Amino acid sequence: MTLNLDKSTWKRVAFGDVVKNVNVTVKDAEAAGIDRVIAMEHLDPGELKISRWGSLDAGTTFTRRVRPGQTLFGKRRAYQRKAAYAEFDAITSADILVFEADATQLLPELLPFLVQSDGFYDHALGTSAGSLSPRTNWRDLANYEFELPPLDEQKGLAGLLWAVERERQSAGSLGKAIGRVRDVVIDERFVGHGEGVLQDLCDSDGIRIGPFGAQLHAYDYVEDGECPVVMPQDMVDGRISTEDIQRITNERADDLAVHRLRAGDVILPRRGELDRRALVTEAEEGWLCGTGSVRVRVRPEVPTRAVFLALSSTATVTWLKANATGTTMPNLNAGIVARIPISLPESAALDPAFSEIDRLDDALALTQSRLSGAVAVMRSLATDIFGGRA
């Protein structure tokens, strides 16, 4: 979608000439009627709406005031693209800049989209300093230049952008709601209430940790290797991603044949991000379960899709996090995985349960398509209006 804008009446301005960096402090937030606290973790990347906040009752050292209609920008780690439009009074962190448009030149409703644009973020990244936690600053951001339309044109553009933003938020909220329903259905249909454990569905060697570092060395990985090795980072959206997958030779894989994968196996991480999963298909038959992964192989009569759904459930992820060992990084072993609570439905109830999941998955796919469309339209409009990457 392109607007074919006539920019002959637009003028080039510096950000600091039409926007103020507001640094008003509040000594007693409660007396000022403020009960919400916005920290960096409350700003979701790419989200204009602030859906989460802290409570003043929990205590805070923040004093910077936020008013409705102002735009917030996370100056620390600007690559996270944390910018939001305030709809309520709050106090916020010193790592969050509070922008206020000069309404005689720039509509406040247009400002958040400008701050979210690729051009503004590229400038923020280019002016950030520091290695562990790079920060930009108001002085450099104020020098950012862009083409500003007349106020009457800004009204139409802001209205269009907010219409697309509302559609994006609506699709996102619907997707989250469907996802929550899906989680509940899986928990009720496939996880049960502690009637059984995963080991009940497997032979004695059905749950196996991938090879340790002493068995598979860094020099074993070669670009022209015939056998892909599935690591936790390769488990994406329930499937095995080959985008960055590493490989070893078939000869080396044969030495580790006990770790070869079969169609129907479920693999999960042994440490770190314990919510990743992948179901092995016929296309990945014979690949290797890698270091840092756990392979689950149920007996032939057990429905593998049902096991995969159970192991992917929020209830299982929560259980694993609670039972993992280690504090800095949670770790699993075969014994822990074997004790995962699981209770599959009777055979007659499987097809109806799968059909219910399929309907929810179809609804999720439609909602995701709607969301992707809104995101694509927003990016195209922002590029037309503010410039930046196409």
C-alpha positions in Angstrom: 0.0 0.0 0.0 1.5 3.3 -1.1 0.1 6.8 -0.6 1.8 8.6 -3.5 2.2 11.7 -1.3 2.9 15.1 -2.7 5.6 16.4 -0.3 6.2 19.7 -2.1 4.7 21.6 0.9 6.5 19.6 3.5 9.4 21.2 5.4 12.5 19.6 6.7 12.9 20.0 10.5 15.0 18.8 13.3 13.3 16.5 15.9 14.2 18.9 18.7 12.6 21.9 17.0 9.1 20.3 17.1 9.4 17.9 20.1 10.3 18.6 23.8 12.1 16.2 26.1 9.9 16.6 29.2 11.7 16.0 32.5 9.2 16.9 35.1 9.7 15.2 38.4 7.1 14.3 41.1 8.3 14.1 44.7 5.1 12.7 46.1 3.3 10.6 43.4 0.5 9.5 45.7 -0.3 13.0 46.6 -0.4 13.9 42.9 -3.0 11.1 42.3 -0.5 8.8 40.5 -0.5 5.1 41.3 1.1 3.5 38.2 4.8 3.0 37.5 6.3 2.4 34.0 9.7 0.6 33.9 11.6 -0.5 30.8 10.2 -4.1 31.2 6.7 -2.7 30.8 7.3 -1.4 27.3 6.9 -4.3 24.8 9.0 -4.1 21.6 7.0 -2.7 18.7 3.9 -2.1 20.8 2.5 1.4 21.2 0.0 0.4 23.8 1.1 0.1 27.4 -0.6 -3.0 28.7 1.4 -3.6 31.9 2.7 -1.4 34.7 3.9 -1.6 38.3 2.2 -0.3 41.4 3.3 2.5 43.5 2.5 0.4 46.6 5.4 -1.9 45.6 7.9 1.0 46.1 9.9 2.8 43.5 12.7 5.4 43.1 11.3 6.7 39.9 10.2 10.4 39.8 9.8 11.3 36.2 6.2 12.2 35.4 4.2 10.9 32.4 1.0 12.4 31.2 -1.6 11.1 28.7 -0.8 12.0 25.1 3.0 11.9 25.6 5.2 9.5 23.8 7.7 7.3 25.7 11.0 6.1 24.3 13.4 3.6 25.8 16.9 5.1 25.3 18.7 2.0 26.6 19.2 -0.7 24.1 17.3 1.2 21.4 17.5 -1.9 19.1 14.7 -3.3 21.2 12.4 -0.7 19.6 10.6 0.2 22.8 8.3 3.2 22.2 4.8 3.7 23.5 1.9 6.2 23.7 0.8 7.1 27.2 -2.9 7.0 27.9 -2.7 7.5 31.7 -0.7 9.4 34.4 2.3 7.6 35.7 5.9 8.0 36.8 8.7 6.3 34.9 12.3 5.3 34.8 15.2 7.6 33.9 16.0 5.2 31.1 12.7 6.3 29.4 12.6 9.6 27.7 9.2 11.5 27.7 8.5 13.3 24.5 5.9 16.0 24.0 5.0 17.4 20.6 4.8 21.1 20.0 1.1 21.0 18.9 1.5 24.2 16.8 3.8 22.2 14.5 3.4 18.5 15.1 0.3 16.6 16.2 0.8 14.6 19.4 -1.1 11.8 17.8 1.5 11.5 15.0 4.5 11.6 17.2 4.5 7.9 18.3 4.6 6.7 14.7 7.5 9.0 14.0 9.4 7.6 17.0 8.6 4.1 15.8 9.8 4.7 12.3 12.9 3.0 10.9 14.6 6.3 10.3 14.3 7.4 13.9 15.5 4.0 15.2 18.4 4.0 12.8 19.4 7.4 14.1 19.0 6.3 17.8 21.2 3.2 17.2 23.8 5.2 15.4 24.1 7.6 18.3 24.1 5.0 21.1 27.2 4.5 23.1 28.3 1.7 25.5 28.9 -2.0 25.1 26.9 -3.9 27.7 24.0 -1.5 27.8 24.2 1.0 24.9 22.3 4.3 25.4 21.4 7.1 23.2 20.6 10.6 24.5 18.3 13.6 24.0 21.0 15.8 22.6 21.7 13.4 19.7 18.1 12.5 19.1 17.1 16.2 18.9 19.3 16.5 15.8 17.4 13.9 13.8 15.9 15.5 10.7 12.7 14.5 8.8 10.1 15.9 6.4 7.2 17.4 8.3 3.8 17.8 6.5 1.4 20.7 7.2 -0.9 20.3 10.2 -4.0 19.7 8.0 -2.3 16.8 6.3 -1.0 15.4 9.6 -4.6 15.0 10.8 -5.4 12.7 7.9 -2.2 10.8 8.2 -2.5 10.3 11.9 -6.1 9.1 11.5 -5.0 6.5 8.9 -2.1 5.3 11.0 -4.2 5.0 14.2 -6.9 3.0 12.2 -4.2 0.5 11.1 -2.8 0.4 14.7 -6.2 -0.4 16.1 -6.6 -3.2 13.6 -3.1 -4.5 14.6 -4.0 -4.4 18.3 -7.3 -6.0 17.7 -5.8 -8.9 15.7 -3.0 -9.3 18.3 -5.5 -9.4 21.2 -7.7 -11.9 19.4 -4.7 -14.1 18.7 -3.6 -14.1 22.4 -7.2 -14.9 23.5 -7.4 -17.9 21.1 -3.9 -19.0 22.2 -5.1 -19.0 25.9 -8.1 -21.1 25.0 -5.9 -23.5 23.1 -3.6 -23.8 26.1 -6.6 -24.6 28.4 -7.9 -27.2 25.9 -4.5 -28.9 25.7 -4.0 -28.9 29.5 -7.5 -30.4 30.0 -7.4 -33.0 27.2 -3.8 -34.1 27.1 -2.0 -33.2 30.4 -4.7 -34.3 32.9 -4.3 -34.0 36.6 -1.3 -36.1 37.5 -2.8 -39.5 36.7 0.4 -40.6 34.9 3.9 -39.6 33.9 5.8 -39.5 30.6 7.9 -42.6 31.4 4.7 -44.7 31.5 4.5 -44.1 27.7 8.1 -44.9 26.9 10.4 -47.9 26.8 13.3 -47.8 29.2 15.5 -46.0 26.7 12.8 -43.8 25.3 14.0 -40.6 27.1 17.6 -39.8 26.2 19.9 -36.8 26.7 21.8 -35.7 23.6 25.6 -36.4 23.4 27.7 -34.4 25.8 30.6 -32.3 24.7 33.1 -35.1 25.3 31.3 -37.1 22.7 30.7 -34.4 20.1 33.4 -31.8 19.7 33.4 -28.4 18.0 35.7 -29.7 15.3 33.2 -32.4 14.4 30.9 -29.8 12.8 31.6 -29.3 9.1 29.8 -27.2 6.5 29.5 -30.1 4.0 28.3 -32.6 6.6 25.5 -34.9 5.6 23.8 -35.2 9.0 22.1 -32.2 10.6 22.4 -31.9 14.4 19.3 -30.6 16.1 20.1 -28.1 18.9 17.6 -26.1 21.1 17.9 -23.1 18.8 16.7 -25.2 15.9 13.4 -25.9 17.6 11.1 -23.2 16.2 7.3 -23.1 16.3 7.1 -26.9 16.9 9.3 -27.7 14.0 13.0 -28.2 13.2 14.4 -25.1 11.5 17.3 -25.7 9.2 18.2 -22.0 8.8 21.3 -22.1 11.0 21.5 -25.9 11.7 24.9 -27.4 12.1 26.0 -30.6 10.5 28.4 -33.5 10.9 29.5 -36.3 8.6 27.4 -39.5 8.4 30.5 -41.4 9.5 30.7 -39.4 12.7 26.9 -39.6 13.2 27.1 -43.4 12.9 29.5 -43.4 15.9 26.6 -41.7 17.8 23.8 -43.9 16.3 22.0 -44.1 19.6 21.2 -40.4 19.2 19.7 -40.7 15.7 16.2 -39.4 15.5 13.1 -41.2 14.2 9.8 -39.8 12.8 7.5 -39.2 15.8 10.2 -38.3 18.3 9.7 -35.2 20.3 12.8 -33.1 21.2 13.1 -30.4 23.8 15.9 -28.4 25.3 17.9 -29.7 28.2 18.6 -26.2 29.5 17.8 -22.5 28.9 14.6 -21.8 27.0 12.5 -24.8 28.3 9.4 -23.8 26.2 11.0 -24.8 22.9 9.7 -28.1 21.2 9.9 -29.9 17.9 8.1 -32.9 16.5 10.4 -35.0 14.2 8.9 -35.8 10.8 9.9 -38.3 8.2 12.0 -35.6 6.4 14.2 -35.5 9.5 14.5 -39.3 10.0 18.1 -40.1 10.8 19.2 -36.7 11.9 21.0 -36.4 15.2 19.7 -35.2 18.6 22.3 -32.6 19.5 24.1 -31.5 22.6 21.7 -29.6 24.8 18.6 -31.5 23.6 16.5 -34.2 25.0 14.8 -36.9 22.8 11.5 -38.4 23.8 10.4 -41.6 22.0 7.1 -43.2 23.0 6.0 -46.7 22.3 4.5 -47.4 18.8 0.9 -47.6 20.1 1.1 -44.2 21.8 -0.2 -41.3 19.6 2.8 -39.0 19.1 0.8 -35.9 18.3 -1.0 -36.2 21.6 2.3 -36.5 23.4 3.8 -33.5 21.5 0.7 -31.4 22.4 1.0 -32.4 26.1 4.8 -31.6 26.2 4.2 -28.2 24.5 1.5 -27.2 27.0 1.9 -24.3 29.4 1.3 -26.6 32.3 4.2 -28.8 31.2 6.5 -25.8 30.7 5.6 -24.5 34.1 6.2 -27.9 35.7 9.6 -28.2 34.0 10.7 -24.7 35.2 9.6 -25.6 38.8 11.5 -28.9 38.8 14.6 -28.0 36.8 17.9 -27.9 38.6 20.3 -24.9 38.7 19.7 -21.3 39.5 21.5 -19.3 36.8 20.3 -21.5 34.0 17.6 -24.2 34.5 18.8 -27.7 33.5 16.9 -30.9 32.9 18.0 -34.5 33.0 16.3 -37.7 31.9 14.9 -38.4 35.3 13.1 -35.0 35.5 11.7 -35.4 32.0 10.5 -38.9 32.8 8.4 -37.5 35.6 6.5 -35.0 33.5 2.8 -35.4 34.4 0.8 -36.6 31.4 -2.6 -38.3 31.0 -3.8 -38.9 27.4 -7.5 -39.3 26.5 -9.0 -42.7 25.6 -8.7 -43.6 21.9 -12.3 -42.7 21.2 -11.8 -39.2 22.6 -8.6 -38.5 20.6 -10.1 -37.5 17.3 -12.6 -35.0 18.8 -9.8 -33.6 20.9 -7.5 -33.2 17.8 -10.4 -31.7 15.9 -10.9 -29.1 18.6 -7.2 -28.2 18.4 -7.3 -28.1 14.6 -10.2 -25.6 14.7 -8.3 -23.4 17.1 -5.1 -23.6 15.0 -7.1 -22.6 11.9 -8.5 -19.6 13.8 -5.0 -18.7 15.0 -3.7 -18.9 11.4 -6.4 -16.6 10.2 -5.7 -14.1 13.0 -2.0 -14.3 12.3 -2.6 -13.5 8.7 -4.7 -10.5 9.7 -2.0 -9.3 12.1 0.8 -9.8 9.5 -1.3 -7.8 7.0 -1.8 -4.9 9.4 2.0 -4.9 10.3 2.9 -4.8 6.6 0.5 -2.0 5.9 1.8 0.0 8.9 5.4 -0.5 7.7 4.5 0.6 4.2 2.7 3.7 5.4 5.5 4.6 7.8 8.0 4.4 5.0 5.9 6.6 2.7 5.4 9.2 5.4 8.6 9.2 7.3 11.1 7.6 4.9 13.5 4.9 6.0 13.9 1.3 4.9 11.3 0.0 2.5 
